[in-house]
Amino acid sequence: MNVCVLSGRILSKLELNFLYNSKLHISLVTFQIGLSDQKTVIIKAYDEQADKVYRKFKKGDMVMIEGYLDPKGVNVKYICKVA
């Protein structure tokens, strides 16, 4: 499994979705962060992490994310605000 660590500002509104027909996950939050080189990355958080992200973070927050890559973006393992 691969591991990545990213730091950037949340550029988009956080979107919470419920996965009704999924056997693996219940909820999903997706958003984009901007990196220092003007690129954006799609971030996804599932289940408990999705609930935490949706409650505690908003557009414009600076965050540090530890996660792993998948073909469509980065899946969150750990996320925190950067002061």
C-alpha positions as CSV (number, residue, x, y, z in Angstrom):
1,M,0.0,0.0,0.0
2,N,1.2,3.5,-0.8
3,V,1.3,6.4,1.6
4,C,1.2,10.1,0.9
5,V,1.3,13.3,3.0
6,L,-0.3,16.5,1.6
7,S,-0.7,20.0,2.9
8,G,-3.0,22.5,1.3
9,R,-6.0,24.7,1.6
10,I,-9.5,23.4,1.1
11,L,-10.8,25.0,-2.2
12,S,-14.3,23.5,-2.6
13,K,-17.4,23.0,-0.5
14,L,-17.4,19.7,1.4
15,E,-19.9,17.3,-0.1
16,L,-21.4,14.6,2.2
17,N,-23.0,11.6,0.4
18,F,-24.5,8.4,1.8
19,L,-23.7,5.2,0.1
20,Y,-26.9,3.1,0.2
21,N,-25.9,0.2,-1.9
22,S,-22.3,-0.2,-0.7
23,K,-21.2,-3.1,1.4
24,L,-18.0,-1.5,2.5
25,H,-18.9,2.1,3.4
26,I,-21.8,4.2,4.7
27,S,-20.8,7.8,4.1
28,L,-18.4,9.7,1.8
29,V,-17.1,13.3,1.9
30,T,-15.3,14.7,-1.1
31,F,-13.5,18.0,-1.5
32,Q,-10.5,19.5,-3.3
33,I,-7.3,21.0,-1.8
34,G,-4.9,23.3,-3.5
35,L,-1.2,22.4,-3.3
36,S,1.6,24.9,-3.3
37,D,2.4,24.4,-7.1
38,Q,-1.1,25.5,-8.2
39,K,-2.4,22.0,-8.6
40,T,-5.6,20.6,-7.1
41,V,-6.2,17.1,-5.6
42,I,-9.5,15.4,-4.9
43,I,-9.7,14.1,-1.4
44,K,-12.1,11.4,-0.2
45,A,-13.0,10.4,3.4
46,Y,-15.2,7.5,4.3
47,D,-17.4,6.6,7.3
48,E,-16.1,7.9,10.7
49,Q,-13.4,10.1,8.9
50,A,-16.2,11.5,6.7
51,D,-18.3,12.5,9.7
52,K,-15.3,14.1,11.4
53,V,-14.2,16.0,8.3
54,Y,-17.7,17.3,7.6
55,R,-18.2,18.5,11.1
56,K,-14.8,20.1,11.8
57,F,-13.6,21.5,8.5
58,K,-14.8,24.1,6.0
59,K,-13.7,25.8,2.7
60,G,-10.6,27.9,3.3
61,D,-9.1,25.8,6.1
62,M,-5.4,24.9,5.8
63,V,-5.1,21.1,6.4
64,M,-2.5,18.4,6.5
65,I,-3.6,15.0,5.3
66,E,-2.1,11.5,5.6
67,G,-3.7,9.0,3.2
68,Y,-3.2,6.7,0.3
69,L,-3.6,7.2,-3.4
70,D,-6.2,5.6,-5.5
71,P,-7.0,6.2,-9.3
72,K,-9.4,9.1,-8.6
73,G,-7.6,11.0,-5.7
74,V,-6.5,10.5,-2.2
75,N,-8.3,8.6,0.5
76,V,-7.9,10.1,4.0
77,K,-6.4,8.1,6.8
78,Y,-5.7,11.1,9.1
79,I,-6.5,14.8,8.7
80,C,-5.8,17.9,10.9
81,K,-5.9,21.6,10.7
82,V,-2.7,23.6,10.3
83,A,-2.7,26.8,12.4
